Amino acid sequence: MTTLTATPLAPLLARLFEEANAATSPAMAQYSSEEQARLLGSETEYLDFYGSLKDLWLAVSPQTGTLLYMLARSTGARIIVEFGTSFGISTLYLAAALRDNGGGRLITTEFEPSKVTRAKANLTEGGLIDLVEVREGDALETLAADLPDRIDLLLLDGAKALYPEILNLVESRLRPGALVIADNADFSPEYLERVRSPAGGYMSTPFGDDVELSMRLG
């Protein structure tokens, strides 16, 4: 039995995934598939785009959530940074790993106030809020200061075009062997080019259908 498979977290996650799957957003109808792809790669329109989709959960899959938990547990992570809280599903998986690792600190950031409120409520219901600091605002500002000196794991799951810039903010604090997990990284070719480059300081590989898993080299 782990925190992930026990009450209150297991039934909470099951309910949240049901809600996420049922969620709809009228705003999606205004975007063609081509426009969605363009906005996902935009470095200037991401606030308006994601703000218009505030009713959508944009959550990781249960499989990716389990992967996050396993990676954080197996590496003994104690300090985690997450870009893109949304309603807090991925945050719950990572915080559960911290609990089962004996404790730690998770810094996560979300610019949409309504999502921050709901994420905090979910973390409280899951019994994990004491491990999590939720920073509200644009991650380019919220992650620009007051970060721990040593970070064990970084999850990138916000505006895809910002992945390189968020990595820039955090990179100097990633310990050798730290993991960087980027969800839907295909929407950020610049990020993939960087972490896959032999000179980039990472070992990196696609993992599953939509995750890029990278390890910071010493």
PyMOL CGO cylinders between C-alpha atoms (Angstrom):
from pymol import cmd
from pymol.cgo import CYLINDER

trace = [
    CYLINDER, 0.00, 0.00, 0.00, 1.29, 3.44, -0.94, 0.3, 1, 1, 1, 1, 1, 1,
    CYLINDER, 1.29, 3.44, -0.94, -0.11, 6.93, -0.56, 0.3, 1, 1, 1, 1, 1, 1,
    CYLINDER, -0.11, 6.93, -0.56, -1.07, 6.68, -4.22, 0.3, 1, 1, 1, 1, 1, 1,
    CYLINDER, -1.07, 6.68, -4.22, -3.17, 3.55, -3.76, 0.3, 1, 1, 1, 1, 1, 1,
    CYLINDER, -3.17, 3.55, -3.76, -4.68, 4.36, -0.37, 0.3, 1, 1, 1, 1, 1, 1,
    CYLINDER, -4.68, 4.36, -0.37, -7.54, 6.53, 0.86, 0.3, 1, 1, 1, 1, 1, 1,
    CYLINDER, -7.54, 6.53, 0.86, -8.02, 9.46, 0.50, 0.3, 1, 1, 1, 1, 1, 1,
    CYLINDER, -8.02, 9.46, 0.50, -5.88, 9.85, -2.61, 0.3, 1, 1, 1, 1, 1, 1,
    CYLINDER, -5.88, 9.85, -2.61, -6.91, 6.85, -4.71, 0.3, 1, 1, 1, 1, 1, 1,
    CYLINDER, -6.91, 6.85, -4.71, -10.66, 7.59, -4.73, 0.3, 1, 1, 1, 1, 1, 1,
    CYLINDER, -10.66, 7.59, -4.73, -9.95, 11.30, -5.16, 0.3, 1, 1, 1, 1, 1, 1,
    CYLINDER, -9.95, 11.30, -5.16, -7.88, 10.70, -8.29, 0.3, 1, 1, 1, 1, 1, 1,
    CYLINDER, -7.88, 10.70, -8.29, -10.52, 8.38, -9.71, 0.3, 1, 1, 1, 1, 1, 1,
    CYLINDER, -10.52, 8.38, -9.71, -13.16, 11.08, -9.26, 0.3, 1, 1, 1, 1, 1, 1,
    CYLINDER, -13.16, 11.08, -9.26, -10.95, 13.84, -10.66, 0.3, 1, 1, 1, 1, 1, 1,
    CYLINDER, -10.95, 13.84, -10.66, -10.20, 11.87, -13.82, 0.3, 1, 1, 1, 1, 1, 1,
    CYLINDER, -10.20, 11.87, -13.82, -13.93, 11.35, -14.34, 0.3, 1, 1, 1, 1, 1, 1,
    CYLINDER, -13.93, 11.35, -14.34, -14.46, 15.10, -14.01, 0.3, 1, 1, 1, 1, 1, 1,
    CYLINDER, -14.46, 15.10, -14.01, -11.54, 15.85, -16.32, 0.3, 1, 1, 1, 1, 1, 1,
    CYLINDER, -11.54, 15.85, -16.32, -12.86, 13.51, -19.01, 0.3, 1, 1, 1, 1, 1, 1,
    CYLINDER, -12.86, 13.51, -19.01, -16.32, 15.07, -18.83, 0.3, 1, 1, 1, 1, 1, 1,
    CYLINDER, -16.32, 15.07, -18.83, -15.13, 18.69, -18.91, 0.3, 1, 1, 1, 1, 1, 1,
    CYLINDER, -15.13, 18.69, -18.91, -15.87, 20.78, -21.99, 0.3, 1, 1, 1, 1, 1, 1,
    CYLINDER, -15.87, 20.78, -21.99, -14.98, 24.29, -23.09, 0.3, 1, 1, 1, 1, 1, 1,
    CYLINDER, -14.98, 24.29, -23.09, -17.12, 26.37, -25.46, 0.3, 1, 1, 1, 1, 1, 1,
    CYLINDER, -17.12, 26.37, -25.46, -13.97, 28.30, -26.37, 0.3, 1, 1, 1, 1, 1, 1,
    CYLINDER, -13.97, 28.30, -26.37, -12.51, 25.29, -28.17, 0.3, 1, 1, 1, 1, 1, 1,
    CYLINDER, -12.51, 25.29, -28.17, -15.01, 25.74, -30.99, 0.3, 1, 1, 1, 1, 1, 1,
    CYLINDER, -15.01, 25.74, -30.99, -13.40, 29.02, -32.01, 0.3, 1, 1, 1, 1, 1, 1,
    CYLINDER, -13.40, 29.02, -32.01, -10.05, 27.38, -32.75, 0.3, 1, 1, 1, 1, 1, 1,
    CYLINDER, -10.05, 27.38, -32.75, -9.37, 25.26, -35.81, 0.3, 1, 1, 1, 1, 1, 1,
    CYLINDER, -9.37, 25.26, -35.81, -6.86, 22.45, -35.40, 0.3, 1, 1, 1, 1, 1, 1,
    CYLINDER, -6.86, 22.45, -35.40, -4.31, 24.56, -37.28, 0.3, 1, 1, 1, 1, 1, 1,
    CYLINDER, -4.31, 24.56, -37.28, -4.93, 27.53, -35.00, 0.3, 1, 1, 1, 1, 1, 1,
    CYLINDER, -4.93, 27.53, -35.00, -4.64, 25.35, -31.91, 0.3, 1, 1, 1, 1, 1, 1,
    CYLINDER, -4.64, 25.35, -31.91, -1.27, 24.06, -33.10, 0.3, 1, 1, 1, 1, 1, 1,
    CYLINDER, -1.27, 24.06, -33.10, -0.09, 27.61, -33.78, 0.3, 1, 1, 1, 1, 1, 1,
    CYLINDER, -0.09, 27.61, -33.78, -1.18, 28.89, -30.38, 0.3, 1, 1, 1, 1, 1, 1,
    CYLINDER, -1.18, 28.89, -30.38, 0.39, 25.94, -28.59, 0.3, 1, 1, 1, 1, 1, 1,
    CYLINDER, 0.39, 25.94, -28.59, 3.71, 27.03, -30.09, 0.3, 1, 1, 1, 1, 1, 1,
    CYLINDER, 3.71, 27.03, -30.09, 3.26, 30.75, -29.48, 0.3, 1, 1, 1, 1, 1, 1,
    CYLINDER, 3.26, 30.75, -29.48, 5.52, 32.53, -26.99, 0.3, 1, 1, 1, 1, 1, 1,
    CYLINDER, 5.52, 32.53, -26.99, 3.35, 35.65, -26.91, 0.3, 1, 1, 1, 1, 1, 1,
    CYLINDER, 3.35, 35.65, -26.91, -0.30, 34.47, -26.95, 0.3, 1, 1, 1, 1, 1, 1,
    CYLINDER, -0.30, 34.47, -26.95, -0.17, 31.68, -24.39, 0.3, 1, 1, 1, 1, 1, 1,
    CYLINDER, -0.17, 31.68, -24.39, -1.85, 33.62, -21.57, 0.3, 1, 1, 1, 1, 1, 1,
    CYLINDER, -1.85, 33.62, -21.57, -4.92, 34.46, -23.65, 0.3, 1, 1, 1, 1, 1, 1,
    CYLINDER, -4.92, 34.46, -23.65, -5.07, 30.98, -25.19, 0.3, 1, 1, 1, 1, 1, 1,
    CYLINDER, -5.07, 30.98, -25.19, -4.83, 29.00, -21.97, 0.3, 1, 1, 1, 1, 1, 1,
    CYLINDER, -4.83, 29.00, -21.97, -7.03, 31.53, -20.19, 0.3, 1, 1, 1, 1, 1, 1,
    CYLINDER, -7.03, 31.53, -20.19, -9.78, 30.85, -22.71, 0.3, 1, 1, 1, 1, 1, 1,
    CYLINDER, -9.78, 30.85, -22.71, -9.51, 27.13, -21.89, 0.3, 1, 1, 1, 1, 1, 1,
    CYLINDER, -9.51, 27.13, -21.89, -9.75, 27.55, -18.13, 0.3, 1, 1, 1, 1, 1, 1,
    CYLINDER, -9.75, 27.55, -18.13, -12.65, 25.08, -17.94, 0.3, 1, 1, 1, 1, 1, 1,
    CYLINDER, -12.65, 25.08, -17.94, -10.53, 22.29, -19.41, 0.3, 1, 1, 1, 1, 1, 1,
    CYLINDER, -10.53, 22.29, -19.41, -8.38, 20.25, -17.06, 0.3, 1, 1, 1, 1, 1, 1,
    CYLINDER, -8.38, 20.25, -17.06, -5.49, 19.66, -19.51, 0.3, 1, 1, 1, 1, 1, 1,
    CYLINDER, -5.49, 19.66, -19.51, -4.47, 16.88, -17.15, 0.3, 1, 1, 1, 1, 1, 1,
    CYLINDER, -4.47, 16.88, -17.15, -1.85, 14.18, -17.54, 0.3, 1, 1, 1, 1, 1, 1,
    CYLINDER, -1.85, 14.18, -17.54, -3.17, 10.71, -18.25, 0.3, 1, 1, 1, 1, 1, 1,
    CYLINDER, -3.17, 10.71, -18.25, -3.39, 8.14, -15.42, 0.3, 1, 1, 1, 1, 1, 1,
    CYLINDER, -3.39, 8.14, -15.42, -0.46, 6.35, -17.05, 0.3, 1, 1, 1, 1, 1, 1,
    CYLINDER, -0.46, 6.35, -17.05, 1.68, 9.48, -17.12, 0.3, 1, 1, 1, 1, 1, 1,
    CYLINDER, 1.68, 9.48, -17.12, 0.68, 10.26, -13.54, 0.3, 1, 1, 1, 1, 1, 1,
    CYLINDER, 0.68, 10.26, -13.54, 1.80, 6.80, -12.44, 0.3, 1, 1, 1, 1, 1, 1,
    CYLINDER, 1.80, 6.80, -12.44, 5.05, 7.31, -14.34, 0.3, 1, 1, 1, 1, 1, 1,
    CYLINDER, 5.05, 7.31, -14.34, 5.65, 10.59, -12.50, 0.3, 1, 1, 1, 1, 1, 1,
    CYLINDER, 5.65, 10.59, -12.50, 5.09, 8.88, -9.18, 0.3, 1, 1, 1, 1, 1, 1,
    CYLINDER, 5.09, 8.88, -9.18, 7.45, 6.03, -10.06, 0.3, 1, 1, 1, 1, 1, 1,
    CYLINDER, 7.45, 6.03, -10.06, 10.21, 8.32, -11.30, 0.3, 1, 1, 1, 1, 1, 1,
    CYLINDER, 10.21, 8.32, -11.30, 10.03, 10.53, -8.23, 0.3, 1, 1, 1, 1, 1, 1,
    CYLINDER, 10.03, 10.53, -8.23, 9.96, 7.53, -5.89, 0.3, 1, 1, 1, 1, 1, 1,
    CYLINDER, 9.96, 7.53, -5.89, 12.74, 5.58, -7.58, 0.3, 1, 1, 1, 1, 1, 1,
    CYLINDER, 12.74, 5.58, -7.58, 15.10, 8.57, -7.58, 0.3, 1, 1, 1, 1, 1, 1,
    CYLINDER, 15.10, 8.57, -7.58, 14.34, 9.46, -3.97, 0.3, 1, 1, 1, 1, 1, 1,
    CYLINDER, 14.34, 9.46, -3.97, 13.27, 12.96, -5.00, 0.3, 1, 1, 1, 1, 1, 1,
    CYLINDER, 13.27, 12.96, -5.00, 12.82, 15.45, -2.18, 0.3, 1, 1, 1, 1, 1, 1,
    CYLINDER, 12.82, 15.45, -2.18, 12.66, 18.74, -4.12, 0.3, 1, 1, 1, 1, 1, 1,
    CYLINDER, 12.66, 18.74, -4.12, 10.38, 18.98, -7.17, 0.3, 1, 1, 1, 1, 1, 1,
    CYLINDER, 10.38, 18.98, -7.17, 9.38, 21.90, -9.40, 0.3, 1, 1, 1, 1, 1, 1,
    CYLINDER, 9.38, 21.90, -9.40, 6.30, 21.73, -11.63, 0.3, 1, 1, 1, 1, 1, 1,
    CYLINDER, 6.30, 21.73, -11.63, 5.37, 24.13, -14.43, 0.3, 1, 1, 1, 1, 1, 1,
    CYLINDER, 5.37, 24.13, -14.43, 1.60, 23.98, -15.03, 0.3, 1, 1, 1, 1, 1, 1,
    CYLINDER, 1.60, 23.98, -15.03, -0.56, 23.01, -12.05, 0.3, 1, 1, 1, 1, 1, 1,
    CYLINDER, -0.56, 23.01, -12.05, -3.99, 23.19, -13.72, 0.3, 1, 1, 1, 1, 1, 1,
    CYLINDER, -3.99, 23.19, -13.72, -6.41, 21.45, -11.32, 0.3, 1, 1, 1, 1, 1, 1,
    CYLINDER, -6.41, 21.45, -11.32, -3.57, 19.62, -9.59, 0.3, 1, 1, 1, 1, 1, 1,
    CYLINDER, -3.57, 19.62, -9.59, -3.76, 16.03, -10.84, 0.3, 1, 1, 1, 1, 1, 1,
    CYLINDER, -3.76, 16.03, -10.84, -0.07, 15.74, -11.72, 0.3, 1, 1, 1, 1, 1, 1,
    CYLINDER, -0.07, 15.74, -11.72, 0.72, 17.67, -8.52, 0.3, 1, 1, 1, 1, 1, 1,
    CYLINDER, 0.72, 17.67, -8.52, -1.08, 15.00, -6.50, 0.3, 1, 1, 1, 1, 1, 1,
    CYLINDER, -1.08, 15.00, -6.50, 1.00, 12.22, -8.05, 0.3, 1, 1, 1, 1, 1, 1,
    CYLINDER, 1.00, 12.22, -8.05, 4.26, 14.05, -7.38, 0.3, 1, 1, 1, 1, 1, 1,
    CYLINDER, 4.26, 14.05, -7.38, 3.30, 15.03, -3.85, 0.3, 1, 1, 1, 1, 1, 1,
    CYLINDER, 3.30, 15.03, -3.85, 2.32, 11.43, -3.11, 0.3, 1, 1, 1, 1, 1, 1,
    CYLINDER, 2.32, 11.43, -3.11, 5.82, 10.37, -4.13, 0.3, 1, 1, 1, 1, 1, 1,
    CYLINDER, 5.82, 10.37, -4.13, 7.32, 12.96, -1.80, 0.3, 1, 1, 1, 1, 1, 1,
    CYLINDER, 7.32, 12.96, -1.80, 5.16, 11.67, 1.05, 0.3, 1, 1, 1, 1, 1, 1,
    CYLINDER, 5.16, 11.67, 1.05, 6.32, 8.10, 0.42, 0.3, 1, 1, 1, 1, 1, 1,
    CYLINDER, 6.32, 8.10, 0.42, 9.94, 9.26, 0.09, 0.3, 1, 1, 1, 1, 1, 1,
    CYLINDER, 9.94, 9.26, 0.09, 9.73, 10.61, 3.62, 0.3, 1, 1, 1, 1, 1, 1,
    CYLINDER, 9.73, 10.61, 3.62, 8.81, 14.22, 2.86, 0.3, 1, 1, 1, 1, 1, 1,
    CYLINDER, 8.81, 14.22, 2.86, 10.06, 17.11, 0.79, 0.3, 1, 1, 1, 1, 1, 1,
    CYLINDER, 10.06, 17.11, 0.79, 8.89, 20.19, -1.08, 0.3, 1, 1, 1, 1, 1, 1,
    CYLINDER, 8.89, 20.19, -1.08, 7.00, 20.64, -4.32, 0.3, 1, 1, 1, 1, 1, 1,
    CYLINDER, 7.00, 20.64, -4.32, 6.85, 24.08, -5.93, 0.3, 1, 1, 1, 1, 1, 1,
    CYLINDER, 6.85, 24.08, -5.93, 4.18, 24.33, -8.61, 0.3, 1, 1, 1, 1, 1, 1,
    CYLINDER, 4.18, 24.33, -8.61, 2.92, 27.32, -10.58, 0.3, 1, 1, 1, 1, 1, 1,
    CYLINDER, 2.92, 27.32, -10.58, -0.35, 28.22, -12.30, 0.3, 1, 1, 1, 1, 1, 1,
    CYLINDER, -0.35, 28.22, -12.30, -1.51, 31.55, -13.75, 0.3, 1, 1, 1, 1, 1, 1,
    CYLINDER, -1.51, 31.55, -13.75, -5.29, 30.93, -13.77, 0.3, 1, 1, 1, 1, 1, 1,
    CYLINDER, -5.29, 30.93, -13.77, -6.71, 31.92, -10.33, 0.3, 1, 1, 1, 1, 1, 1,
    CYLINDER, -6.71, 31.92, -10.33, -9.73, 29.61, -10.50, 0.3, 1, 1, 1, 1, 1, 1,
    CYLINDER, -9.73, 29.61, -10.50, -7.45, 26.64, -11.15, 0.3, 1, 1, 1, 1, 1, 1,
    CYLINDER, -7.45, 26.64, -11.15, -5.19, 27.61, -8.25, 0.3, 1, 1, 1, 1, 1, 1,
    CYLINDER, -5.19, 27.61, -8.25, -8.18, 27.61, -5.92, 0.3, 1, 1, 1, 1, 1, 1,
    CYLINDER, -8.18, 27.61, -5.92, -9.37, 24.21, -7.11, 0.3, 1, 1, 1, 1, 1, 1,
    CYLINDER, -9.37, 24.21, -7.11, -5.87, 22.70, -7.08, 0.3, 1, 1, 1, 1, 1, 1,
    CYLINDER, -5.87, 22.70, -7.08, -5.36, 23.75, -3.46, 0.3, 1, 1, 1, 1, 1, 1,
    CYLINDER, -5.36, 23.75, -3.46, -8.71, 22.24, -2.53, 0.3, 1, 1, 1, 1, 1, 1,
    CYLINDER, -8.71, 22.24, -2.53, -7.78, 18.95, -4.23, 0.3, 1, 1, 1, 1, 1, 1,
    CYLINDER, -7.78, 18.95, -4.23, -4.39, 18.87, -2.50, 0.3, 1, 1, 1, 1, 1, 1,
    CYLINDER, -4.39, 18.87, -2.50, -6.07, 19.51, 0.83, 0.3, 1, 1, 1, 1, 1, 1,
    CYLINDER, -6.07, 19.51, 0.83, -8.61, 16.74, 0.22, 0.3, 1, 1, 1, 1, 1, 1,
    CYLINDER, -8.61, 16.74, 0.22, -5.78, 14.41, -0.75, 0.3, 1, 1, 1, 1, 1, 1,
    CYLINDER, -5.78, 14.41, -0.75, -3.90, 15.15, 2.46, 0.3, 1, 1, 1, 1, 1, 1,
    CYLINDER, -3.90, 15.15, 2.46, -0.86, 16.51, 0.63, 0.3, 1, 1, 1, 1, 1, 1,
    CYLINDER, -0.86, 16.51, 0.63, -1.17, 20.29, 0.82, 0.3, 1, 1, 1, 1, 1, 1,
    CYLINDER, -1.17, 20.29, 0.82, 1.55, 20.50, 3.50, 0.3, 1, 1, 1, 1, 1, 1,
    CYLINDER, 1.55, 20.50, 3.50, 4.13, 19.38, 0.92, 0.3, 1, 1, 1, 1, 1, 1,
    CYLINDER, 4.13, 19.38, 0.92, 3.15, 21.83, -1.82, 0.3, 1, 1, 1, 1, 1, 1,
    CYLINDER, 3.15, 21.83, -1.82, 3.73, 25.51, -2.47, 0.3, 1, 1, 1, 1, 1, 1,
    CYLINDER, 3.73, 25.51, -2.47, 1.41, 26.79, -5.20, 0.3, 1, 1, 1, 1, 1, 1,
    CYLINDER, 1.41, 26.79, -5.20, 2.69, 29.97, -6.85, 0.3, 1, 1, 1, 1, 1, 1,
    CYLINDER, 2.69, 29.97, -6.85, 0.03, 31.95, -8.70, 0.3, 1, 1, 1, 1, 1, 1,
    CYLINDER, 0.03, 31.95, -8.70, 1.03, 33.91, -11.81, 0.3, 1, 1, 1, 1, 1, 1,
    CYLINDER, 1.03, 33.91, -11.81, 3.08, 33.69, -14.98, 0.3, 1, 1, 1, 1, 1, 1,
    CYLINDER, 3.08, 33.69, -14.98, 5.77, 31.04, -14.48, 0.3, 1, 1, 1, 1, 1, 1,
    CYLINDER, 5.77, 31.04, -14.48, 8.36, 33.28, -16.12, 0.3, 1, 1, 1, 1, 1, 1,
    CYLINDER, 8.36, 33.28, -16.12, 7.97, 35.43, -13.02, 0.3, 1, 1, 1, 1, 1, 1,
    CYLINDER, 7.97, 35.43, -13.02, 7.01, 32.94, -10.30, 0.3, 1, 1, 1, 1, 1, 1,
    CYLINDER, 7.01, 32.94, -10.30, 9.96, 30.65, -11.05, 0.3, 1, 1, 1, 1, 1, 1,
    CYLINDER, 9.96, 30.65, -11.05, 12.46, 33.45, -11.58, 0.3, 1, 1, 1, 1, 1, 1,
    CYLINDER, 12.46, 33.45, -11.58, 13.40, 33.68, -7.89, 0.3, 1, 1, 1, 1, 1, 1,
    CYLINDER, 13.40, 33.68, -7.89, 13.33, 31.86, -4.55, 0.3, 1, 1, 1, 1, 1, 1,
    CYLINDER, 13.33, 31.86, -4.55, 14.07, 28.40, -5.88, 0.3, 1, 1, 1, 1, 1, 1,
    CYLINDER, 14.07, 28.40, -5.88, 15.87, 25.74, -3.81, 0.3, 1, 1, 1, 1, 1, 1,
    CYLINDER, 15.87, 25.74, -3.81, 19.59, 25.31, -4.46, 0.3, 1, 1, 1, 1, 1, 1,
    CYLINDER, 19.59, 25.31, -4.46, 19.16, 21.66, -5.45, 0.3, 1, 1, 1, 1, 1, 1,
    CYLINDER, 19.16, 21.66, -5.45, 16.26, 20.33, -7.50, 0.3, 1, 1, 1, 1, 1, 1,
    CYLINDER, 16.26, 20.33, -7.50, 15.72, 16.60, -8.06, 0.3, 1, 1, 1, 1, 1, 1,
    CYLINDER, 15.72, 16.60, -8.06, 12.92, 16.61, -10.62, 0.3, 1, 1, 1, 1, 1, 1,
    CYLINDER, 12.92, 16.61, -10.62, 11.30, 19.12, -12.97, 0.3, 1, 1, 1, 1, 1, 1,
    CYLINDER, 11.30, 19.12, -12.97, 7.93, 18.58, -14.66, 0.3, 1, 1, 1, 1, 1, 1,
    CYLINDER, 7.93, 18.58, -14.66, 7.12, 20.73, -17.68, 0.3, 1, 1, 1, 1, 1, 1,
    CYLINDER, 7.12, 20.73, -17.68, 3.38, 20.63, -18.38, 0.3, 1, 1, 1, 1, 1, 1,
    CYLINDER, 3.38, 20.63, -18.38, 2.34, 24.23, -19.06, 0.3, 1, 1, 1, 1, 1, 1,
    CYLINDER, 2.34, 24.23, -19.06, 2.52, 26.38, -22.19, 0.3, 1, 1, 1, 1, 1, 1,
    CYLINDER, 2.52, 26.38, -22.19, 4.68, 24.31, -24.52, 0.3, 1, 1, 1, 1, 1, 1,
    CYLINDER, 4.68, 24.31, -24.52, 6.44, 27.26, -26.16, 0.3, 1, 1, 1, 1, 1, 1,
    CYLINDER, 6.44, 27.26, -26.16, 7.84, 28.25, -22.77, 0.3, 1, 1, 1, 1, 1, 1,
    CYLINDER, 7.84, 28.25, -22.77, 9.62, 24.97, -22.08, 0.3, 1, 1, 1, 1, 1, 1,
    CYLINDER, 9.62, 24.97, -22.08, 13.08, 26.30, -23.09, 0.3, 1, 1, 1, 1, 1, 1,
    CYLINDER, 13.08, 26.30, -23.09, 12.64, 29.45, -21.00, 0.3, 1, 1, 1, 1, 1, 1,
    CYLINDER, 12.64, 29.45, -21.00, 11.43, 27.56, -17.93, 0.3, 1, 1, 1, 1, 1, 1,
    CYLINDER, 11.43, 27.56, -17.93, 14.37, 25.20, -18.27, 0.3, 1, 1, 1, 1, 1, 1,
    CYLINDER, 14.37, 25.20, -18.27, 16.67, 28.24, -18.37, 0.3, 1, 1, 1, 1, 1, 1,
    CYLINDER, 16.67, 28.24, -18.37, 15.25, 29.44, -15.05, 0.3, 1, 1, 1, 1, 1, 1,
    CYLINDER, 15.25, 29.44, -15.05, 15.69, 26.10, -13.29, 0.3, 1, 1, 1, 1, 1, 1,
    CYLINDER, 15.69, 26.10, -13.29, 18.66, 24.48, -15.01, 0.3, 1, 1, 1, 1, 1, 1,
    CYLINDER, 18.66, 24.48, -15.01, 21.48, 25.78, -12.79, 0.3, 1, 1, 1, 1, 1, 1,
    CYLINDER, 21.48, 25.78, -12.79, 19.78, 24.20, -9.78, 0.3, 1, 1, 1, 1, 1, 1,
    CYLINDER, 19.78, 24.20, -9.78, 19.19, 20.75, -11.28, 0.3, 1, 1, 1, 1, 1, 1,
    CYLINDER, 19.19, 20.75, -11.28, 21.47, 18.29, -9.55, 0.3, 1, 1, 1, 1, 1, 1,
    CYLINDER, 21.47, 18.29, -9.55, 23.48, 15.81, -11.64, 0.3, 1, 1, 1, 1, 1, 1,
    CYLINDER, 23.48, 15.81, -11.64, 21.08, 12.96, -12.40, 0.3, 1, 1, 1, 1, 1, 1,
    CYLINDER, 21.08, 12.96, -12.40, 17.99, 15.12, -11.96, 0.3, 1, 1, 1, 1, 1, 1,
    CYLINDER, 17.99, 15.12, -11.96, 15.08, 14.20, -14.20, 0.3, 1, 1, 1, 1, 1, 1,
    CYLINDER, 15.08, 14.20, -14.20, 13.16, 16.55, -16.47, 0.3, 1, 1, 1, 1, 1, 1,
    CYLINDER, 13.16, 16.55, -16.47, 9.80, 15.26, -17.72, 0.3, 1, 1, 1, 1, 1, 1,
    CYLINDER, 9.80, 15.26, -17.72, 8.18, 17.27, -20.52, 0.3, 1, 1, 1, 1, 1, 1,
    CYLINDER, 8.18, 17.27, -20.52, 4.59, 16.44, -21.43, 0.3, 1, 1, 1, 1, 1, 1,
    CYLINDER, 4.59, 16.44, -21.43, 3.57, 17.00, -25.07, 0.3, 1, 1, 1, 1, 1, 1,
    CYLINDER, 3.57, 17.00, -25.07, 7.09, 18.20, -25.87, 0.3, 1, 1, 1, 1, 1, 1,
    CYLINDER, 7.09, 18.20, -25.87, 6.48, 17.66, -29.59, 0.3, 1, 1, 1, 1, 1, 1,
    CYLINDER, 6.48, 17.66, -29.59, 4.87, 21.11, -29.55, 0.3, 1, 1, 1, 1, 1, 1,
    CYLINDER, 4.87, 21.11, -29.55, 8.23, 22.62, -28.57, 0.3, 1, 1, 1, 1, 1, 1,
    CYLINDER, 8.23, 22.62, -28.57, 10.82, 21.69, -31.22, 0.3, 1, 1, 1, 1, 1, 1,
    CYLINDER, 10.82, 21.69, -31.22, 13.31, 24.14, -29.72, 0.3, 1, 1, 1, 1, 1, 1,
    CYLINDER, 13.31, 24.14, -29.72, 13.13, 22.34, -26.39, 0.3, 1, 1, 1, 1, 1, 1,
    CYLINDER, 13.13, 22.34, -26.39, 13.58, 18.92, -27.98, 0.3, 1, 1, 1, 1, 1, 1,
    CYLINDER, 13.58, 18.92, -27.98, 16.55, 20.11, -30.01, 0.3, 1, 1, 1, 1, 1, 1,
    CYLINDER, 16.55, 20.11, -30.01, 18.18, 21.39, -26.85, 0.3, 1, 1, 1, 1, 1, 1,
    CYLINDER, 18.18, 21.39, -26.85, 17.77, 18.37, -24.59, 0.3, 1, 1, 1, 1, 1, 1,
    CYLINDER, 17.77, 18.37, -24.59, 18.59, 15.91, -27.38, 0.3, 1, 1, 1, 1, 1, 1,
    CYLINDER, 18.59, 15.91, -27.38, 21.74, 17.71, -28.50, 0.3, 1, 1, 1, 1, 1, 1,
    CYLINDER, 21.74, 17.71, -28.50, 24.95, 15.87, -27.50, 0.3, 1, 1, 1, 1, 1, 1,
    CYLINDER, 24.95, 15.87, -27.50, 26.28, 19.20, -26.25, 0.3, 1, 1, 1, 1, 1, 1,
    CYLINDER, 26.28, 19.20, -26.25, 23.13, 20.14, -24.34, 0.3, 1, 1, 1, 1, 1, 1,
    CYLINDER, 23.13, 20.14, -24.34, 24.06, 18.55, -21.02, 0.3, 1, 1, 1, 1, 1, 1,
    CYLINDER, 24.06, 18.55, -21.02, 21.26, 15.98, -21.01, 0.3, 1, 1, 1, 1, 1, 1,
    CYLINDER, 21.26, 15.98, -21.01, 20.56, 12.39, -21.93, 0.3, 1, 1, 1, 1, 1, 1,
    CYLINDER, 20.56, 12.39, -21.93, 17.07, 12.41, -23.41, 0.3, 1, 1, 1, 1, 1, 1,
    CYLINDER, 17.07, 12.41, -23.41, 14.60, 10.04, -25.03, 0.3, 1, 1, 1, 1, 1, 1,
    CYLINDER, 14.60, 10.04, -25.03, 10.92, 9.95, -25.99, 0.3, 1, 1, 1, 1, 1, 1,
    CYLINDER, 10.92, 9.95, -25.99, 8.91, 7.93, -23.50, 0.3, 1, 1, 1, 1, 1, 1,
    CYLINDER, 8.91, 7.93, -23.50, 5.50, 6.64, -24.49, 0.3, 1, 1, 1, 1, 1, 1,
    CYLINDER, 5.50, 6.64, -24.49, 3.38, 8.62, -26.91, 0.3, 1, 1, 1, 1, 1, 1,
    CYLINDER, 3.38, 8.62, -26.91, 3.72, 12.13, -25.52, 0.3, 1, 1, 1, 1, 1, 1,
    CYLINDER, 3.72, 12.13, -25.52, 6.49, 12.41, -22.91, 0.3, 1, 1, 1, 1, 1, 1,
    CYLINDER, 6.49, 12.41, -22.91, 10.14, 13.41, -23.28, 0.3, 1, 1, 1, 1, 1, 1,
    CYLINDER, 10.14, 13.41, -23.28, 12.26, 12.06, -20.43, 0.3, 1, 1, 1, 1, 1, 1,
    CYLINDER, 12.26, 12.06, -20.43, 15.62, 13.76, -19.87, 0.3, 1, 1, 1, 1, 1, 1,
    CYLINDER, 15.62, 13.76, -19.87, 18.38, 13.32, -17.29, 0.3, 1, 1, 1, 1, 1, 1,
    CYLINDER, 18.38, 13.32, -17.29, 20.72, 16.14, -16.33, 0.3, 1, 1, 1, 1, 1, 1,
    CYLINDER, 20.72, 16.14, -16.33, 24.33, 15.07, -16.76, 0.3, 1, 1, 1, 1, 1, 1,
    CYLINDER, 24.33, 15.07, -16.76, 27.02, 16.03, -14.25, 0.3, 1, 1, 1, 1, 1, 1,
]
cmd.load_cgo(trace, "trace")
